[in-house]
Amino acid sequence: MTQTTILETWKYRDPSLASSLTQSEVLGYDVVAIDGSIGKIDDATLDADSGHVVVDTGPWIFGKKVMLPAGVITSADHAEEKVFVNRTKDEIKNAPEFDDSFRFHEKYHTELGTYYGRGGRGYRDWD
């Protein structure tokens, strides 16, 4: 996995998607994985090179929050208030739990970028 691939995980695949979203607009949107709904957007950063959403999975996985890099977002349906991601529920369930104190930590971003860049495989704990 190259550093470029990891960095690209944090960029929107479709630049028009980033410009069509605003932070306050996406709060509360449902997040839909390849195989079904995983929760709601609790927070978002739509920055060009470090965009991500924080998803509250609610009771689905006992209230765990996860941070999804912008690169896994494939589309948004504003009428239905949904954001679609190209990962499975299991990949997201097995992702590192969100820790707000590490949100902008470079090493955390690298590990999440590696995890999601490989389609959810290969995460190792670095803390």
C-alpha positions as CSV (number, residue, x, y, z in Angstrom):
1,M,0.0,0.0,0.0
2,T,1.5,3.3,-1.0
3,Q,1.3,6.5,0.9
4,T,-0.6,8.0,-2.0
5,T,-3.3,5.4,-1.7
6,I,-3.6,6.1,2.0
7,L,-3.9,9.8,1.5
8,E,-6.4,9.3,-1.3
9,T,-8.7,7.5,1.2
10,W,-9.3,10.9,2.8
11,K,-10.3,12.6,-0.4
12,Y,-13.8,12.5,-2.0
13,R,-13.8,10.2,-5.0
14,D,-16.2,12.6,-6.7
15,P,-15.2,16.3,-6.2
16,S,-18.8,17.3,-6.9
17,L,-19.9,15.2,-4.0
18,A,-17.8,17.3,-1.6
19,S,-19.1,20.5,-3.0
20,S,-22.7,19.3,-2.8
21,L,-22.4,18.6,1.0
22,T,-22.2,20.9,3.9
23,Q,-21.3,19.9,7.4
24,S,-24.6,20.9,9.0
25,E,-26.6,19.4,6.1
26,V,-25.3,15.9,6.5
27,L,-25.7,15.6,10.3
28,G,-28.3,13.0,11.0
29,Y,-28.1,11.5,7.5
30,D,-28.4,7.7,7.4
31,V,-25.2,5.9,6.4
32,V,-25.8,2.9,4.1
33,A,-23.1,0.2,3.6
34,I,-23.1,-2.2,0.7
35,D,-25.3,-4.6,2.7
36,G,-27.5,-2.2,4.7
37,S,-27.8,0.7,7.1
38,I,-25.1,1.2,9.7
39,G,-26.1,4.3,11.6
40,K,-26.3,8.1,11.4
41,I,-23.8,10.8,10.8
42,D,-23.0,12.3,14.1
43,D,-20.2,14.7,12.9
44,A,-18.5,15.5,9.7
45,T,-15.4,17.3,8.3
46,L,-15.6,18.0,4.6
47,D,-12.0,19.3,4.2
48,A,-10.5,18.4,0.8
49,D,-7.6,16.3,2.1
50,S,-8.9,15.0,5.4
51,G,-12.6,14.7,4.9
52,H,-14.5,12.2,7.1
53,V,-17.7,11.4,8.8
54,V,-18.3,10.1,12.3
55,V,-21.0,7.5,12.4
56,D,-23.0,6.7,15.5
57,T,-23.9,3.0,15.0
58,G,-26.5,3.2,17.8
59,P,-27.7,-0.2,19.1
60,W,-26.5,-2.0,16.0
61,I,-23.0,-2.4,17.5
62,F,-23.7,-1.2,21.1
63,G,-23.3,2.5,20.4
64,K,-19.9,2.4,18.9
65,K,-18.8,5.4,16.8
66,V,-16.6,5.0,13.8
67,M,-14.8,7.5,11.6
68,L,-15.2,6.9,7.9
69,P,-12.7,8.6,5.5
70,A,-14.3,10.6,2.7
71,G,-12.9,8.2,0.1
72,V,-15.4,5.4,1.1
73,I,-18.4,7.7,0.4
74,T,-19.7,6.9,-3.0
75,S,-22.8,9.0,-3.2
76,A,-25.4,11.0,-1.3
77,D,-29.2,11.2,-1.7
78,H,-30.3,14.5,-0.2
79,A,-34.0,13.8,-0.7
80,E,-33.8,10.6,1.3
81,E,-31.0,12.0,3.6
82,K,-28.7,9.1,3.0
83,V,-25.0,8.7,2.4
84,F,-23.8,5.5,0.7
85,V,-20.4,3.9,1.4
86,N,-18.5,1.2,-0.4
87,R,-17.8,-1.0,2.6
88,T,-19.8,-3.8,4.2
89,K,-21.4,-3.7,7.6
90,D,-18.8,-6.2,9.0
91,E,-15.9,-4.0,7.7
92,I,-17.3,-1.0,9.5
93,K,-18.2,-3.0,12.6
94,N,-14.6,-4.3,12.8
95,A,-13.1,-0.8,12.3
96,P,-11.2,0.9,15.0
97,E,-13.6,2.6,17.5
98,F,-13.7,6.4,17.1
99,D,-11.6,8.3,19.6
100,D,-12.2,12.1,19.3
101,S,-8.8,12.8,21.0
102,F,-7.1,11.1,17.9
103,R,-9.4,12.6,15.2
104,F,-6.7,14.7,13.6
105,H,-3.7,12.6,14.7
106,E,-1.5,11.8,11.7
107,K,-0.8,8.2,12.9
108,Y,-4.5,7.6,13.5
109,H,-5.3,8.8,10.0
110,T,-2.6,6.6,8.5
111,E,-3.9,3.5,10.3
112,L,-7.5,4.3,9.3
113,G,-6.4,5.0,5.7
114,T,-4.6,1.7,5.7
115,Y,-7.6,-0.1,7.1
116,Y,-10.1,1.4,4.7
117,G,-7.7,1.5,1.8
118,R,-7.5,-2.3,2.0
119,G,-11.2,-2.7,2.1
120,G,-11.3,-3.1,5.9
121,R,-8.5,-5.7,6.2
122,G,-5.2,-5.3,7.8
123,Y,-5.9,-2.9,10.7
124,R,-3.5,-3.2,13.6
125,D,-3.6,-1.3,16.9
126,W,-0.9,1.4,17.1
127,D,-1.9,3.0,20.4
